[in-house]
Amino acid sequence: MNNMIEKYLFGALSSLLGLFTPIVPLCLCAAAFTAIDFVTGVLADRQRTLRNNLTWTFQSRKAWKTIKKLCFIMAGIWLAWLIDDHIITFRTLHLANIFTAFVCGVEFWSYLENASVISNTPIFEMFRNFCFRYLSGRNKE
């Protein structure tokens, strides 16, 4: 009897996971960008603290904020994909791709800021400013 319950439970779980198989690459990209931003953010925070001759400590609440953020990002990708694949079926909008690109762009922006602090070189800040000018249309000046 218990064996049958396990079979149905694992079957249902496999079906649910199979539903989201097409968006696994998007989730992995978003997770990678978020993880790299977290690591460089911790290193940048440490660098700022040490430059001010203060004692640096790792704070787990910042890590939990990143985990919460990652959960919301994954839910956003899943929801955008469900809308695109199952609700708006007459046209492909690629909402999950657009959402993931936005998330990765924001995380990349934060990475550039962190890299600028960690390396203490202006090249990352200059690249970030160039991207801002290019994306905002101010490059025609």
Contacts in CASP RR format, 6 or more apart in sequence:
PFRMAT RR
TARGET T0000
AUTHOR 0000-0000-0000
METHOD contacts of the structure
MODEL  1
MNNMIEKYLFGALSSLLGLFTPIVPLCLCAAAFTAIDFVTGVLADRQRTL
RNNLTWTFQSRKAWKTIKKLCFIMAGIWLAWLIDDHIITFRTLHLANIFT
AFVCGVEFWSYLENASVISNTPIFEMFRNFCFRYLSGRNKE
20 78 0 8 1.000
20 81 0 8 1.000
22 81 0 8 1.000
22 85 0 8 1.000
23 77 0 8 1.000
23 78 0 8 1.000
23 81 0 8 1.000
23 96 0 8 1.000
26 77 0 8 1.000
26 81 0 8 1.000
26 96 0 8 1.000
26 97 0 8 1.000
26 100 0 8 1.000
27 74 0 8 1.000
27 77 0 8 1.000
29 100 0 8 1.000
29 104 0 8 1.000
30 70 0 8 1.000
30 73 0 8 1.000
30 74 0 8 1.000
30 77 0 8 1.000
30 100 0 8 1.000
30 103 0 8 1.000
30 104 0 8 1.000
30 107 0 8 1.000
31 70 0 8 1.000
31 73 0 8 1.000
31 74 0 8 1.000
33 103 0 8 1.000
33 104 0 8 1.000
33 105 0 8 1.000
33 107 0 8 1.000
33 108 0 8 1.000
33 111 0 8 1.000
34 66 0 8 1.000
34 69 0 8 1.000
34 70 0 8 1.000
34 73 0 8 1.000
34 103 0 8 1.000
34 107 0 8 1.000
36 107 0 8 1.000
36 111 0 8 1.000
37 107 0 8 1.000
37 108 0 8 1.000
37 110 0 8 1.000
37 111 0 8 1.000
37 114 0 8 1.000
38 63 0 8 1.000
38 66 0 8 1.000
40 110 0 8 1.000
40 111 0 8 1.000
40 114 0 8 1.000
40 115 0 8 1.000
40 118 0 8 1.000
41 110 0 8 1.000
41 114 0 8 1.000
42 58 0 8 1.000
42 62 0 8 1.000
43 114 0 8 1.000
43 118 0 8 1.000
44 113 0 8 1.000
44 114 0 8 1.000
44 115 0 8 1.000
44 117 0 8 1.000
44 118 0 8 1.000
45 56 0 8 1.000
45 62 0 8 1.000
46 56 0 8 1.000
47 117 0 8 1.000
47 118 0 8 1.000
47 120 0 8 1.000
48 117 0 8 1.000
49 55 0 8 1.000
49 56 0 8 1.000
50 56 0 8 1.000
73 103 0 8 1.000
76 99 0 8 1.000
77 96 0 8 1.000
77 99 0 8 1.000
77 100 0 8 1.000
77 103 0 8 1.000
78 96 0 8 1.000
80 95 0 8 1.000
80 96 0 8 1.000
80 98 0 8 1.000
80 99 0 8 1.000
81 95 0 8 1.000
81 96 0 8 1.000
83 93 0 8 1.000
83 95 0 8 1.000
84 92 0 8 1.000
84 93 0 8 1.000
84 94 0 8 1.000
84 95 0 8 1.000
84 96 0 8 1.000
109 128 0 8 1.000
109 131 0 8 1.000
112 124 0 8 1.000
112 125 0 8 1.000
112 127 0 8 1.000
112 128 0 8 1.000
112 131 0 8 1.000
113 124 0 8 1.000
113 125 0 8 1.000
113 128 0 8 1.000
115 124 0 8 1.000
116 122 0 8 1.000
116 123 0 8 1.000
116 124 0 8 1.000
116 125 0 8 1.000
116 128 0 8 1.000
132 138 0 8 1.000
133 139 0 8 1.000
END
